[in-house]
Amino acid sequence: MSNENGKADCPFSGHGENLINVKFFRGFRNDLITADEIKAQARSAVMQQRTKTATVSKEAPRSEHTPINVADFVASL
């Protein structure tokens, strides 16, 4: 599904919901994070937002992993 600009539509648009900024951090994991895990975390984030139980920090957690260029990573798959 894409709009007239060729960009993918937001999967949450049209449902009367406000968009929230969600970031995922790997922490200390070295394995791949599955799509099901990402979906579960997204559902959890939505529920925390709705129930106003989300812990909001001003700063992202620091990772011991070296930064990677996502475009290079995807191209290598």
PDB file of N, CA, C and O in Angstrom:
ATOM      1  N   MET A   1       0.841  -1.161   0.000  1.00  0.00           N
ATOM      2  CA  MET A   1       0.000   0.000   0.000  1.00  0.00           C
ATOM      3  C   MET A   1       0.896   1.238   0.000  1.00  0.00           C
ATOM      4  O   MET A   1       1.778   1.365   0.850  1.00  0.00           O
ATOM      5  N   SER A   2       0.678   2.143  -0.940  1.00  0.00           N
ATOM      6  CA  SER A   2       1.470   3.364  -0.966  1.00  0.00           C
ATOM      7  C   SER A   2       0.601   4.521  -1.423  1.00  0.00           C
ATOM      8  O   SER A   2      -0.448   4.330  -2.039  1.00  0.00           O
ATOM      9  N   ASN A   3       1.053   5.712  -1.112  1.00  0.00           N
ATOM     10  CA  ASN A   3       0.303   6.898  -1.508  1.00  0.00           C
ATOM     11  C   ASN A   3       0.798   7.397  -2.855  1.00  0.00           C
ATOM     12  O   ASN A   3       1.619   6.743  -3.498  1.00  0.00           O
ATOM     13  N   GLU A   4       0.306   8.549  -3.283  1.00  0.00           N
ATOM     14  CA  GLU A   4       0.660   9.073  -4.601  1.00  0.00           C
ATOM     15  C   GLU A   4       2.127   9.450  -4.718  1.00  0.00           C
ATOM     16  O   GLU A   4       2.636   9.581  -5.831  1.00  0.00           O
ATOM     17  N   ASN A   5       2.819   9.629  -3.598  1.00  0.00           N
ATOM     18  CA  ASN A   5       4.249   9.951  -3.632  1.00  0.00           C
ATOM     19  C   ASN A   5       5.117   8.702  -3.674  1.00  0.00           C
ATOM     20  O   ASN A   5       6.343   8.802  -3.708  1.00  0.00           O
ATOM     21  N   GLY A   6       4.502   7.540  -3.670  1.00  0.00           N
ATOM     22  CA  GLY A   6       5.250   6.298  -3.691  1.00  0.00           C
ATOM     23  C   GLY A   6       5.764   5.866  -2.336  1.00  0.00           C
ATOM     24  O   GLY A   6       6.521   4.900  -2.237  1.00  0.00           O
ATOM     25  N   LYS A   7       5.361   6.574  -1.284  1.00  0.00           N
ATOM     26  CA  LYS A   7       5.778   6.211   0.066  1.00  0.00           C
ATOM     27  C   LYS A   7       4.705   5.353   0.704  1.00  0.00           C
ATOM     28  O   LYS A   7       3.521   5.504   0.401  1.00  0.00           O
ATOM     29  N   ALA A   8       5.108   4.463   1.574  1.00  0.00           N
ATOM     30  CA  ALA A   8       4.155   3.587   2.254  1.00  0.00           C
ATOM     31  C   ALA A   8       3.275   4.391   3.196  1.00  0.00           C
ATOM     32  O   ALA A   8       3.745   5.300   3.880  1.00  0.00           O
ATOM     33  N   ASP A   9       2.001   4.049   3.225  1.00  0.00           N
ATOM     34  CA  ASP A   9       1.083   4.676   4.169  1.00  0.00           C
ATOM     35  C   ASP A   9       1.386   4.207   5.579  1.00  0.00           C
ATOM     36  O   ASP A   9       1.891   3.103   5.782  1.00  0.00           O
ATOM     37  N   CYS A  10       1.080   5.036   6.535  1.00  0.00           N
ATOM     38  CA  CYS A  10       1.247   4.654   7.935  1.00  0.00           C
ATOM     39  C   CYS A  10       0.217   3.582   8.268  1.00  0.00           C
ATOM     40  O   CYS A  10      -0.969   3.783   8.004  1.00  0.00           O
ATOM     41  N   PRO A  11       0.625   2.455   8.836  1.00  0.00           N
ATOM     42  CA  PRO A  11      -0.345   1.382   9.131  1.00  0.00           C
ATOM     43  C   PRO A  11      -1.371   1.779  10.184  1.00  0.00           C
ATOM     44  O   PRO A  11      -2.383   1.095  10.338  1.00  0.00           O
ATOM     45  N   PHE A  12      -1.135   2.866  10.911  1.00  0.00           N
ATOM     46  CA  PHE A  12      -2.053   3.271  11.967  1.00  0.00           C
ATOM     47  C   PHE A  12      -2.953   4.425  11.538  1.00  0.00           C
ATOM     48  O   PHE A  12      -3.812   4.856  12.308  1.00  0.00           O
ATOM     49  N   SER A  13      -2.769   4.931  10.316  1.00  0.00           N
ATOM     50  CA  SER A  13      -3.559   6.086   9.891  1.00  0.00           C
ATOM     51  C   SER A  13      -5.004   5.668   9.640  1.00  0.00           C
ATOM     52  O   SER A  13      -5.288   4.518   9.305  1.00  0.00           O
ATOM     53  N   GLY A  14      -5.890   6.610   9.807  1.00  0.00           N
ATOM     54  CA  GLY A  14      -7.291   6.355   9.530  1.00  0.00           C
ATOM     55  C   GLY A  14      -8.038   5.659  10.639  1.00  0.00           C
ATOM     56  O   GLY A  14      -9.197   5.287  10.454  1.00  0.00           O
ATOM     57  N   HIS A  15      -7.415   5.469  11.786  1.00  0.00           N
ATOM     58  CA  HIS A  15      -8.070   4.774  12.895  1.00  0.00           C
ATOM     59  C   HIS A  15      -8.392   5.719  14.042  1.00  0.00           C
ATOM     60  O   HIS A  15      -8.767   5.277  15.128  1.00  0.00           O
ATOM     61  N   GLY A  16      -8.248   7.016  13.804  1.00  0.00           N
ATOM     62  CA  GLY A  16      -8.571   7.988  14.831  1.00  0.00           C
ATOM     63  C   GLY A  16      -7.572   8.043  15.977  1.00  0.00           C
ATOM     64  O   GLY A  16      -7.872   8.598  17.034  1.00  0.00           O
ATOM     65  N   GLU A  17      -6.399   7.479  15.781  1.00  0.00           N
ATOM     66  CA  GLU A  17      -5.374   7.463  16.825  1.00  0.00           C
ATOM     67  C   GLU A  17      -4.339   8.541  16.569  1.00  0.00           C
ATOM     68  O   GLU A  17      -4.071   8.882  15.417  1.00  0.00           O
ATOM     69  N   ASN A  18      -3.763   9.074  17.614  1.00  0.00           N
ATOM     70  CA  ASN A  18      -2.635   9.985  17.485  1.00  0.00           C
ATOM     71  C   ASN A  18      -1.374   9.170  17.315  1.00  0.00           C
ATOM     72  O   ASN A  18      -1.218   8.119  17.936  1.00  0.00           O
ATOM     73  N   LEU A  19      -0.470   9.650  16.474  1.00  0.00           N
ATOM     74  CA  LEU A  19       0.803   8.967  16.298  1.00  0.00           C
ATOM     75  C   LEU A  19       1.709   9.285  17.475  1.00  0.00           C
ATOM     76  O   LEU A  19       1.721  10.408  17.979  1.00  0.00           O
ATOM     77  N   ILE A  20       2.470   8.282  17.910  1.00  0.00           N
ATOM     78  CA  ILE A  20       3.429   8.491  18.980  1.00  0.00           C
ATOM     79  C   ILE A  20       4.799   8.079  18.472  1.00  0.00           C
ATOM     80  O   ILE A  20       4.914   7.229  17.589  1.00  0.00           O
ATOM     81  N   ASN A  21       5.820   8.676  19.024  1.00  0.00           N
ATOM     82  CA  ASN A  21       7.187   8.401  18.627  1.00  0.00           C
ATOM     83  C   ASN A  21       7.707   7.234  19.464  1.00  0.00           C
ATOM     84  O   ASN A  21       7.865   7.354  20.679  1.00  0.00           O
ATOM     85  N   VAL A  22       7.969   6.115  18.810  1.00  0.00           N
ATOM     86  CA  VAL A  22       8.440   4.920  19.508  1.00  0.00           C
ATOM     87  C   VAL A  22       9.817   4.568  18.982  1.00  0.00           C
ATOM     88  O   VAL A  22      10.035   4.537  17.771  1.00  0.00           O
ATOM     89  N   LYS A  23      10.747   4.303  19.889  1.00  0.00           N
ATOM     90  CA  LYS A  23      12.084   3.887  19.491  1.00  0.00           C
ATOM     91  C   LYS A  23      12.383   2.539  20.126  1.00  0.00           C
ATOM     92  O   LYS A  23      11.984   2.272  21.260  1.00  0.00           O
ATOM     93  N   PHE A  24      13.075   1.708  19.399  1.00  0.00           N
ATOM     94  CA  PHE A  24      13.455   0.392  19.903  1.00  0.00           C
ATOM     95  C   PHE A  24      14.964   0.362  20.081  1.00  0.00           C
ATOM     96  O   PHE A  24      15.708   0.786  19.197  1.00  0.00           O
ATOM     97  N   PHE A  25      15.408  -0.134  21.210  1.00  0.00           N
ATOM     98  CA  PHE A  25      16.830  -0.219  21.505  1.00  0.00           C
ATOM     99  C   PHE A  25      17.195  -1.668  21.758  1.00  0.00           C
ATOM    100  O   PHE A  25      16.470  -2.388  22.444  1.00  0.00           O
ATOM    101  N   ARG A  26      18.318  -2.094  21.206  1.00  0.00           N
ATOM    102  CA  ARG A  26      18.746  -3.480  21.320  1.00  0.00           C
ATOM    103  C   ARG A  26      19.224  -3.843  22.712  1.00  0.00           C
ATOM    104  O   ARG A  26      19.137  -5.004  23.112  1.00  0.00           O
ATOM    105  N   GLY A  27      19.717  -2.889  23.440  1.00  0.00           N
ATOM    106  CA  GLY A  27      20.255  -3.212  24.747  1.00  0.00           C
ATOM    107  C   GLY A  27      21.490  -4.071  24.613  1.00  0.00           C
ATOM    108  O   GLY A  27      22.393  -3.741  23.845  1.00  0.00           O
ATOM    109  N   PHE A  28      21.546  -5.171  25.347  1.00  0.00           N
ATOM    110  CA  PHE A  28      22.729  -6.029  25.349  1.00  0.00           C
ATOM    111  C   PHE A  28      22.565  -7.267  24.480  1.00  0.00           C
ATOM    112  O   PHE A  28      23.413  -8.159  24.510  1.00  0.00           O
ATOM    113  N   ARG A  29      21.486  -7.335  23.705  1.00  0.00           N
ATOM    114  CA  ARG A  29      21.248  -8.508  22.857  1.00  0.00           C
ATOM    115  C   ARG A  29      22.195  -8.532  21.670  1.00  0.00           C
ATOM    116  O   ARG A  29      22.524  -7.489  21.105  1.00  0.00           O
ATOM    117  N   ASN A  30      22.629  -9.722  21.298  1.00  0.00           N
ATOM    118  CA  ASN A  30      23.466  -9.884  20.119  1.00  0.00           C
ATOM    119  C   ASN A  30      22.758 -10.649  19.017  1.00  0.00           C
ATOM    120  O   ASN A  30      23.281 -10.770  17.910  1.00  0.00           O
ATOM    121  N   ASP A  31      21.566 -11.169  19.312  1.00  0.00           N
ATOM    122  CA  ASP A  31      20.843 -11.921  18.303  1.00  0.00           C
ATOM    123  C   ASP A  31      19.884 -11.007  17.545  1.00  0.00           C
ATOM    124  O   ASP A  31      19.728  -9.836  17.892  1.00  0.00           O
ATOM    125  N   LEU A  32      19.247 -11.544  16.519  1.00  0.00           N
ATOM    126  CA  LEU A  32      18.291 -10.762  15.741  1.00  0.00           C
ATOM    127  C   LEU A  32      16.982 -10.612  16.503  1.00  0.00           C
ATOM    128  O   LEU A  32      16.548 -11.524  17.207  1.00  0.00           O
ATOM    129  N   ILE A  33      16.373  -9.466  16.354  1.00  0.00           N
ATOM    130  CA  ILE A  33      15.073  -9.212  16.960  1.00  0.00           C
ATOM    131  C   ILE A  33      14.027  -9.561  15.917  1.00  0.00           C
ATOM    132  O   ILE A  33      14.068  -9.052  14.797  1.00  0.00           O
ATOM    133  N   THR A  34      13.086 -10.429  16.279  1.00  0.00           N
ATOM    134  CA  THR A  34      12.100 -10.904  15.308  1.00  0.00           C
ATOM    135  C   THR A  34      10.981  -9.893  15.098  1.00  0.00           C
ATOM    136  O   THR A  34      10.760  -9.009  15.925  1.00  0.00           O
ATOM    137  N   ALA A  35      10.284 -10.035  13.984  1.00  0.00           N
ATOM    138  CA  ALA A  35       9.138  -9.172  13.689  1.00  0.00           C
ATOM    139  C   ALA A  35       8.072  -9.313  14.773  1.00  0.00           C
ATOM    140  O   ALA A  35       7.440  -8.326  15.152  1.00  0.00           O
ATOM    141  N   ASP A  36       7.870 -10.531  15.275  1.00  0.00           N
ATOM    142  CA  ASP A  36       6.871 -10.732  16.337  1.00  0.00           C
ATOM    143  C   ASP A  36       7.254  -9.988  17.613  1.00  0.00           C
ATOM    144  O   ASP A  36       6.386  -9.453  18.303  1.00  0.00           O
ATOM    145  N   GLU A  37       8.544  -9.952  17.928  1.00  0.00           N
ATOM    146  CA  GLU A  37       8.987  -9.207  19.113  1.00  0.00           C
ATOM    147  C   GLU A  37       8.757  -7.713  18.939  1.00  0.00           C
ATOM    148  O   GLU A  37       8.346  -7.029  19.877  1.00  0.00           O
ATOM    149  N   ILE A  38       9.024  -7.205  17.736  1.00  0.00           N
ATOM    150  CA  ILE A  38       8.804  -5.783  17.477  1.00  0.00           C
ATOM    151  C   ILE A  38       7.321  -5.457  17.584  1.00  0.00           C
ATOM    152  O   ILE A  38       6.946  -4.446  18.178  1.00  0.00           O
ATOM    153  N   LYS A  39       6.481  -6.307  17.014  1.00  0.00           N
ATOM    154  CA  LYS A  39       5.025  -6.085  17.096  1.00  0.00           C
ATOM    155  C   LYS A  39       4.549  -6.118  18.540  1.00  0.00           C
ATOM    156  O   LYS A  39       3.715  -5.304  18.936  1.00  0.00           O
ATOM    157  N   ALA A  40       5.069  -7.049  19.331  1.00  0.00           N
ATOM    158  CA  ALA A  40       4.672  -7.144  20.739  1.00  0.00           C
ATOM    159  C   ALA A  40       5.090  -5.893  21.497  1.00  0.00           C
ATOM    160  O   ALA A  40       4.334  -5.385  22.324  1.00  0.00           O
ATOM    161  N   GLN A  41       6.291  -5.392  21.220  1.00  0.00           N
ATOM    162  CA  GLN A  41       6.752  -4.174  21.878  1.00  0.00           C
ATOM    163  C   GLN A  41       5.919  -2.965  21.447  1.00  0.00           C
ATOM    164  O   GLN A  41       5.628  -2.084  22.257  1.00  0.00           O
ATOM    165  N   ALA A  42       5.540  -2.931  20.176  1.00  0.00           N
ATOM    166  CA  ALA A  42       4.703  -1.829  19.690  1.00  0.00           C
ATOM    167  C   ALA A  42       3.340  -1.863  20.372  1.00  0.00           C
ATOM    168  O   ALA A  42       2.825  -0.823  20.782  1.00  0.00           O
ATOM    169  N   ARG A  43       2.752  -3.057  20.497  1.00  0.00           N
ATOM    170  CA  ARG A  43       1.462  -3.178  21.206  1.00  0.00           C
ATOM    171  C   ARG A  43       1.604  -2.737  22.654  1.00  0.00           C
ATOM    172  O   ARG A  43       0.738  -2.045  23.188  1.00  0.00           O
ATOM    173  N   SER A  44       2.692  -3.138  23.280  1.00  0.00           N
ATOM    174  CA  SER A  44       2.934  -2.754  24.665  1.00  0.00           C
ATOM    175  C   SER A  44       3.063  -1.236  24.786  1.00  0.00           C
ATOM    176  O   SER A  44       2.530  -0.640  25.722  1.00  0.00           O
ATOM    177  N   ALA A  45       3.770  -0.608  23.840  1.00  0.00           N
ATOM    178  CA  ALA A  45       3.935   0.850  23.870  1.00  0.00           C
ATOM    179  C   ALA A  45       2.587   1.556  23.729  1.00  0.00           C
ATOM    180  O   ALA A  45       2.320   2.544  24.414  1.00  0.00           O
ATOM    181  N   VAL A  46       1.747   1.044  22.840  1.00  0.00           N
ATOM    182  CA  VAL A  46       0.417   1.641  22.653  1.00  0.00           C
ATOM    183  C   VAL A  46      -0.396   1.525  23.937  1.00  0.00           C
ATOM    184  O   VAL A  46      -1.047   2.487  24.348  1.00  0.00           O
ATOM    185  N   MET A  47      -0.365   0.360  24.571  1.00  0.00           N
ATOM    186  CA  MET A  47      -1.134   0.169  25.802  1.00  0.00           C
ATOM    187  C   MET A  47      -0.597   1.055  26.926  1.00  0.00           C
ATOM    188  O   MET A  47      -1.382   1.599  27.703  1.00  0.00           O
ATOM    189  N   GLN A  48       0.714   1.208  27.025  1.00  0.00           N
ATOM    190  CA  GLN A  48       1.293   2.084  28.045  1.00  0.00           C
ATOM    191  C   GLN A  48       0.879   3.534  27.803  1.00  0.00           C
ATOM    192  O   GLN A  48       0.616   4.281  28.745  1.00  0.00           O
ATOM    193  N   GLN A  49       0.824   3.919  26.536  1.00  0.00           N
ATOM    194  CA  GLN A  49       0.412   5.286  26.199  1.00  0.00           C
ATOM    195  C   GLN A  49      -1.056   5.493  26.574  1.00  0.00           C
ATOM    196  O   GLN A  49      -1.418   6.510  27.167  1.00  0.00           O
ATOM    197  N   ARG A  50      -1.894   4.520  26.224  1.00  0.00           N
ATOM    198  CA  ARG A  50      -3.331   4.635  26.513  1.00  0.00           C
ATOM    199  C   ARG A  50      -3.627   4.654  28.006  1.00  0.00           C
ATOM    200  O   ARG A  50      -4.499   5.392  28.465  1.00  0.00           O
ATOM    201  N   THR A  51      -2.895   3.839  28.758  1.00  0.00           N
ATOM    202  CA  THR A  51      -3.158   3.744  30.197  1.00  0.00           C
ATOM    203  C   THR A  51      -2.318   4.726  31.003  1.00  0.00           C
ATOM    204  O   THR A  51      -2.374   4.755  32.232  1.00  0.00           O
ATOM    205  N   LYS A  52      -1.536   5.532  30.280  1.00  0.00           N
ATOM    206  CA  LYS A  52      -0.679   6.545  30.911  1.00  0.00           C
ATOM    207  C   LYS A  52       0.288   5.939  31.939  1.00  0.00           C
ATOM    208  O   LYS A  52       0.557   6.532  32.984  1.00  0.00           O
ATOM    209  N   THR A  53       0.799   4.750  31.616  1.00  0.00           N
ATOM    210  CA  THR A  53       1.772   4.088  32.481  1.00  0.00           C
ATOM    211  C   THR A  53       3.166   4.057  31.854  1.00  0.00           C
ATOM    212  O   THR A  53       4.077   3.420  32.383  1.00  0.00           O
ATOM    213  N   ALA A  54       3.326   4.750  30.719  1.00  0.00           N
ATOM    214  CA  ALA A  54       4.610   4.747  30.023  1.00  0.00           C
ATOM    215  C   ALA A  54       5.660   5.491  30.833  1.00  0.00           C
ATOM    216  O   ALA A  54       5.404   6.568  31.372  1.00  0.00           O
ATOM    217  N   THR A  55       6.834   4.904  30.910  1.00  0.00           N
ATOM    218  CA  THR A  55       7.971   5.576  31.533  1.00  0.00           C
ATOM    219  C   THR A  55       8.696   6.327  30.425  1.00  0.00           C
ATOM    220  O   THR A  55       9.224   5.716  29.496  1.00  0.00           O
ATOM    221  N   VAL A  56       8.721   7.633  30.523  1.00  0.00           N
ATOM    222  CA  VAL A  56       9.303   8.463  29.471  1.00  0.00           C
ATOM    223  C   VAL A  56      10.613   9.033  29.976  1.00  0.00           C
ATOM    224  O   VAL A  56      10.672   9.636  31.047  1.00  0.00           O
ATOM    225  N   SER A  57      11.665   8.835  29.191  1.00  0.00           N
ATOM    226  CA  SER A  57      12.958   9.400  29.562  1.00  0.00           C
ATOM    227  C   SER A  57      13.359  10.428  28.528  1.00  0.00           C
ATOM    228  O   SER A  57      12.914  10.368  27.381  1.00  0.00           O
ATOM    229  N   LYS A  58      14.185  11.358  28.919  1.00  0.00           N
ATOM    230  CA  LYS A  58      14.642  12.394  27.996  1.00  0.00           C
ATOM    231  C   LYS A  58      15.831  11.928  27.180  1.00  0.00           C
ATOM    232  O   LYS A  58      16.221  12.592  26.220  1.00  0.00           O
ATOM    233  N   GLU A  59      16.408  10.807  27.544  1.00  0.00           N
ATOM    234  CA  GLU A  59      17.628  10.344  26.905  1.00  0.00           C
ATOM    235  C   GLU A  59      17.515   8.855  26.588  1.00  0.00           C
ATOM    236  O   GLU A  59      16.975   8.079  27.377  1.00  0.00           O
ATOM    237  N   ALA A  60      18.028   8.473  25.434  1.00  0.00           N
ATOM    238  CA  ALA A  60      18.036   7.067  25.045  1.00  0.00           C
ATOM    239  C   ALA A  60      19.058   6.304  25.879  1.00  0.00           C
ATOM    240  O   ALA A  60      20.071   6.873  26.285  1.00  0.00           O
ATOM    241  N   PRO A  61      18.804   5.018  26.141  1.00  0.00           N
ATOM    242  CA  PRO A  61      19.807   4.230  26.856  1.00  0.00           C
ATOM    243  C   PRO A  61      21.075   4.108  26.025  1.00  0.00           C
ATOM    244  O   PRO A  61      21.020   4.100  24.796  1.00  0.00           O
ATOM    245  N   ARG A  62      22.194   4.016  26.684  1.00  0.00           N
ATOM    246  CA  ARG A  62      23.484   3.881  26.003  1.00  0.00           C
ATOM    247  C   ARG A  62      23.755   2.402  25.727  1.00  0.00           C
ATOM    248  O   ARG A  62      23.621   1.559  26.614  1.00  0.00           O
ATOM    249  N   SER A  63      24.132   2.109  24.508  1.00  0.00           N
ATOM    250  CA  SER A  63      24.428   0.743  24.112  1.00  0.00           C
ATOM    251  C   SER A  63      25.927   0.544  23.994  1.00  0.00           C
ATOM    252  O   SER A  63      26.661   1.468  23.644  1.00  0.00           O
ATOM    253  N   GLU A  64      26.373  -0.658  24.285  1.00  0.00           N
ATOM    254  CA  GLU A  64      27.782  -0.979  24.108  1.00  0.00           C
ATOM    255  C   GLU A  64      28.078  -1.410  22.673  1.00  0.00           C
ATOM    256  O   GLU A  64      29.238  -1.582  22.300  1.00  0.00           O
ATOM    257  N   HIS A  65      27.017  -1.585  21.862  1.00  0.00           N
ATOM    258  CA  HIS A  65      27.194  -1.939  20.454  1.00  0.00           C
ATOM    259  C   HIS A  65      27.702  -0.727  19.687  1.00  0.00           C
ATOM    260  O   HIS A  65      27.355   0.411  20.002  1.00  0.00           O
ATOM    261  N   THR A  66      28.525  -0.983  18.680  1.00  0.00           N
ATOM    262  CA  THR A  66      28.964   0.116  17.835  1.00  0.00           C
ATOM    263  C   THR A  66      27.814   0.518  16.912  1.00  0.00           C
ATOM    264  O   THR A  66      27.045  -0.341  16.482  1.00  0.00           O
ATOM    265  N   PRO A  67      27.688   1.800  16.606  1.00  0.00           N
ATOM    266  CA  PRO A  67      26.620   2.239  15.697  1.00  0.00           C
ATOM    267  C   PRO A  67      26.817   1.628  14.318  1.00  0.00           C
ATOM    268  O   PRO A  67      27.944   1.413  13.873  1.00  0.00           O
ATOM    269  N   ILE A  68      25.695   1.351  13.647  1.00  0.00           N
ATOM    270  CA  ILE A  68      25.757   0.829  12.281  1.00  0.00           C
ATOM    271  C   ILE A  68      24.906   1.704  11.381  1.00  0.00           C
ATOM    272  O   ILE A  68      23.965   2.353  11.836  1.00  0.00           O
ATOM    273  N   ASN A  69      25.241   1.716  10.111  1.00  0.00           N
ATOM    274  CA  ASN A  69      24.435   2.403   9.117  1.00  0.00           C
ATOM    275  C   ASN A  69      23.360   1.418   8.679  1.00  0.00           C
ATOM    276  O   ASN A  69      23.673   0.377   8.100  1.00  0.00           O
ATOM    277  N   VAL A  70      22.111   1.733   8.947  1.00  0.00           N
ATOM    278  CA  VAL A  70      21.008   0.813   8.654  1.00  0.00           C
ATOM    279  C   VAL A  70      20.912   0.539   7.160  1.00  0.00           C
ATOM    280  O   VAL A  70      20.620  -0.588   6.759  1.00  0.00           O
ATOM    281  N   ALA A  71      21.150   1.544   6.337  1.00  0.00           N
ATOM    282  CA  ALA A  71      21.096   1.343   4.890  1.00  0.00           C
ATOM    283  C   ALA A  71      22.130   0.309   4.439  1.00  0.00           C
ATOM    284  O   ALA A  71      21.829  -0.546   3.605  1.00  0.00           O
ATOM    285  N   ASP A  72      23.335   0.383   4.983  1.00  0.00           N
ATOM    286  CA  ASP A  72      24.374  -0.604   4.662  1.00  0.00           C
ATOM    287  C   ASP A  72      23.983  -1.986   5.170  1.00  0.00           C
ATOM    288  O   ASP A  72      24.190  -2.989   4.486  1.00  0.00           O
ATOM    289  N   PHE A  73      23.415  -2.034   6.376  1.00  0.00           N
ATOM    290  CA  PHE A  73      23.000  -3.314   6.953  1.00  0.00           C
ATOM    291  C   PHE A  73      21.939  -3.976   6.076  1.00  0.00           C
ATOM    292  O   PHE A  73      22.044  -5.161   5.764  1.00  0.00           O
ATOM    293  N   VAL A  74      20.927  -3.220   5.682  1.00  0.00           N
ATOM    294  CA  VAL A  74      19.851  -3.772   4.848  1.00  0.00           C
ATOM    295  C   VAL A  74      20.391  -4.207   3.494  1.00  0.00           C
ATOM    296  O   VAL A  74      19.992  -5.246   2.970  1.00  0.00           O
ATOM    297  N   ALA A  75      21.289  -3.425   2.930  1.00  0.00           N
ATOM    298  CA  ALA A  75      21.872  -3.783   1.632  1.00  0.00           C
ATOM    299  C   ALA A  75      22.665  -5.083   1.718  1.00  0.00           C
ATOM    300  O   ALA A  75      22.783  -5.802   0.726  1.00  0.00           O
ATOM    301  N   SER A  76      23.204  -5.387   2.881  1.00  0.00           N
ATOM    302  CA  SER A  76      24.007  -6.611   3.030  1.00  0.00           C
ATOM    303  C   SER A  76      23.158  -7.861   3.239  1.00  0.00           C
ATOM    304  O   SER A  76      23.684  -8.974   3.200  1.00  0.00           O
ATOM    305  N   LEU A  77      21.874  -7.700   3.458  1.00  0.00           N
ATOM    306  CA  LEU A  77      20.998  -8.869   3.697  1.00  0.00           C
ATOM    307  C   LEU A  77      20.763  -9.677   2.457  1.00  0.00           C
ATOM    308  O   LEU A  77      20.053 -10.681   2.501  1.00  0.00           O
TER     309      LEU A  77
END
